[in-house]
Each structure stands twice: as C-alpha cells, then as structure tokens.
C-alpha cells in the first residue's frame, strides 16, 4: 500500500478526532463504504443512528437488515471540517485496507465517487491515484479477484450529493431507479458467491516458428469465431515507416475459446497465411473494427471478410459514457483485469518522430503477450456482451 505514511494522532487533520470503528455483524458478507461519517454517527458512536442516504435505504428495501447483514464504515470515519492533507488521507486508506483484509467481504458497496476511488486505490494503487475520477464505475459490479486477493465484488453507487447534482426531480427519479436496479443486480451476484478467477493469460501461445504460425492460422480459418488484434508502431498506417509488428488471434465457437496465439508479422509466408485468414469465412471480431480494417487495407491490401462483432460497439450500446467502451476499462469491470499494459504503456505513446511509437524497442515476447491478452479479452467481451444484450453468440 502507501509507503512512508506518517502515523499521527487523530484530529491533526482538522477533523474531530473521534473516528468511528466499523460496525455491523455482516452475516451476508456485505461491506458498505461511504465517503465520511456524519456528525450524528460519530456522536452516537454508531453507523445506524442517522438517516441513511438513498443507496443505503434501498439496501433495506431489498430485505437487508443493515446492522445484522452488513458491515458499515467510511473512508473518513469521523466528522467535522475537512481540512485534509494527503498523508492523513493515506493514513485513513490504510485503516480501510485493514478493515477489508480483516472482514473479507463478498460484496463491497461503495457509496459515492470518493468511496469508490478509495477502494480502487487499495485494489491497484499504481493505477488509481487519489484524484482518479471513479464516478464512471457507478452501475457496474466489478469482480476484484486479483491482487491484493480480496476475491469480492465491488458495486459503486452514487451518493445523495451526486444524485442531487441532476437538479431535476424527474431525472433524479430515473437515476434512483437505475440505482435500485444496479443494487439488486449486485446483491444477486453476491448471493452466487465470490467471483473467483475470471481470466487467465496462461494459455496464450507465443509463436515464432513460421510453420507453426501458418498452421495456427489454418486452424483459425476452420473455427466459427476469431477475434484478432494488431500491434503496430503507429496509429496512422499511411505515414512513412508505419508497419505491423505483431498480430494475435483468439479462436473458438459459441461454447468455448479453443486457442489464443500471438506471433510476429515477420515473413512472407506468415503474411500470405494472414491474408488467407482475413479473406476466410470465419466470423471475425475486433475491438474497434475501423482500426483493424484500416491496417488490413493499407498493409495487406485486402478488406476483412465476414465481420461479425465489434466489442467496443457492444460496450457502447450498454454504456454510452465517454471512455467506458475502451478495452482496458471493460477488462476491469467485467473480469477484474488491470495492469497487464504496465510495461507496454511506456513504449506505446508517440515519440514525435513522424507519429511513430517505440513498441519495436520492447522485448518481442512481452509485446506478443500483451497482444494476445487484447485478442483474448476482445473475444470474451464479444461473447459475454452479446449474451447480455440478447444478440446470441
């Protein structure tokens, strides 16, 4: 977690210095985290004395007895003026982490963007800084199954302060209706148990041998579906020096993914086999089809035959908020996957040299593993989101 935190006595931050310990019995393994305790809660030393906000009230509507079925805490478990300092806020986060580690909840309901951001920072500190905008996660039920090993669901919901920003009674009613729907879904997920591991990259094959690559592409042509992804040294492939570095294919049918392979686009035989794959009848999937189509036209002189699914369009159909249809966001909210792009991210931005990036400087195996994960997650999203929407797969 946070390194070098100076532990200080409470009240140095300017708040009242009477932090309220987590409360509730938690029979159903549900932890409710709000942004801060109210003055009344701290005075009475109980989370269950003051009027709860809309989201917490809805939990009661679904049959939860809050003191018995849930635990309750806050990121800032005290009330008073919020003259906060970063290191003190980090100290409160450490206390929240201790709470989560000790209670091991099946479901965390984070009420408000501040609470959601705090939980996500604990889940993956390097990816979620203090000022991270977390309100975009409201309505999802995230499976937090990776490090630090909580293996639980996270259901971010809006606080009353956020709901009241709509400033219109009818709109607030609609928002509360969505809030009710999302909470119901999250509670249903919790009843099924912990999410467990939903994704693994262990089966991704990194192939350098030309004959094996050609054989894998022949197998892909015989499958029902194939999700593919390019890694290139530029976004605009018409610019001088732009080229395809690697490609990856996840292949399978409606029931399962048979195989995921990643390989360099290095030889003439591989390029010819790739063109045969692009022209084949296998139903093809991509995340943002227009890019894969652009690369295929420019560098392989052929359009892609038999497009079937664009996983980005499916994601945008379910959630039209800006940024939420991206592959990394979708990987997190559906499979709990975050951080696999850590190494690649340092090389993927443009150097300013004609718009080319530095991916060629990355170790080939690392680039191809990243490429393979992209293809595999694209396939999984196409399958799962198609079923959610009711399109079948």
Helices and strands as residue ranges (DSSP letters): E 30-36, H 39-44, H 54-61, H 66-69, E 70-76, H 86-103, E 107-111, H 113-123, G 135-137, E 141-144, E 152-157, H 160-163, G 164-166, H 169-192, E 204-207, H 210-221, E 225-232, E 244-252, E 257-264, H 268-279, E 283-286, H 289-300, E 307-310, H 311-318, H 327-335, H 342-348, G 359-361, H 364-389
